[in-house]
Amino acid sequence: MTKAEIIAAVAEILSKLTDDHARADALLEAYNAIEPRSIRGDKASRFKGADLGFGPIIARRLRAAGRGEMIFTRSGINSAVNFHPIEVLLHIIKGCR
């Protein structure tokens, strides 16, 4: 599966959950199941929260739990983007099959 297909599959799975709190719980559960690693410099195996349409509730809960990695994509203080490892999405797909 390509990264776009993985993101589309997980977006469909998460859309079936009732609210942002349930979606955040599913993502945190997947995060706890994978081995932590740095994703800096590895563009192929990371995704932005905006790719899945993370709302402010989900983004806030993931940041509060210390999940994701802030990476500066351009020069300047406002260029920080919160990236996540693709293994989180793969774990969600695997758990739903």
Secondary structure as UniProt FT lines:
FT   HELIX           3..15
FT   HELIX           20..33
FT   TURN            40..41
FT   HELIX           43..45
FT   STRAND          46..48
FT   HELIX           49..52
FT   HELIX           56..64
FT   TURN            65..66
FT   STRAND          69..72
FT   HELIX           77..79
FT   STRAND          80..85
FT   HELIX           86..96
//
